[in-house]
């Protein structure tokens, strides 16, 4: 009987110490987090100069295009759109159009849109997306009424904004 008592005490001692050895002090922390609205748009650079220089006899001058630039977009919101505007109106007889490709995961391109000093919708129906390399195509067209126009520049502003 004494053997069993000694053995029982030994087992209790081992398991008791084991429990003490496994016990640890603990601490807790509360981590607060949030994700803010992210709405970013950028362009790859400026397009090449657009120069109208040819026409077919009896027709208006030939329009010229440039599709050498792209844009990138990141938004974690829904119901967004991209608008475009130029800083001042185009001279009489000249039209500058832009066409932005829609993101592959959603959105609708408005196609060729004549730019003016008033913002116009270029891409609508944009939802949560992170995509780059989306094409931008500029087209400059002139009528004969434009006459000869010396080199000038326009600043095009693309804005990612709420669709409403």
Number of C-alpha atoms within 10 A of each C-alpha: 6 7 8 9 10 11 12 12 13 12 12 12 12 12 12 12 12 11 11 10 9 7 9 8 4 5 5 5 5 5 5 5 6 5 6 8 9 10 18 14 16 14 16 15 10 11 15 12 13 17 15 17 10 11 12 8 7 6 9 14 16 16 19 17 20 15 15 14 17 19 19 17 20 17 18 15 15 13 14 21 21 25 20 23 23 20 15 14 15 16 10 11 13 19 19 22 17 23 20 24 20 21 23 10 11 14 19 16 20 16 16 15 20 19 24 18 14 12 16 18 18 25 24 21 17 25 18 16 19 15 14 16 14 17 18 19 18 21 18 19 19 23 15 12 10 13 11 9 12 5 8 6 11 12 10 16 14 19 19 20 15 15 15 6
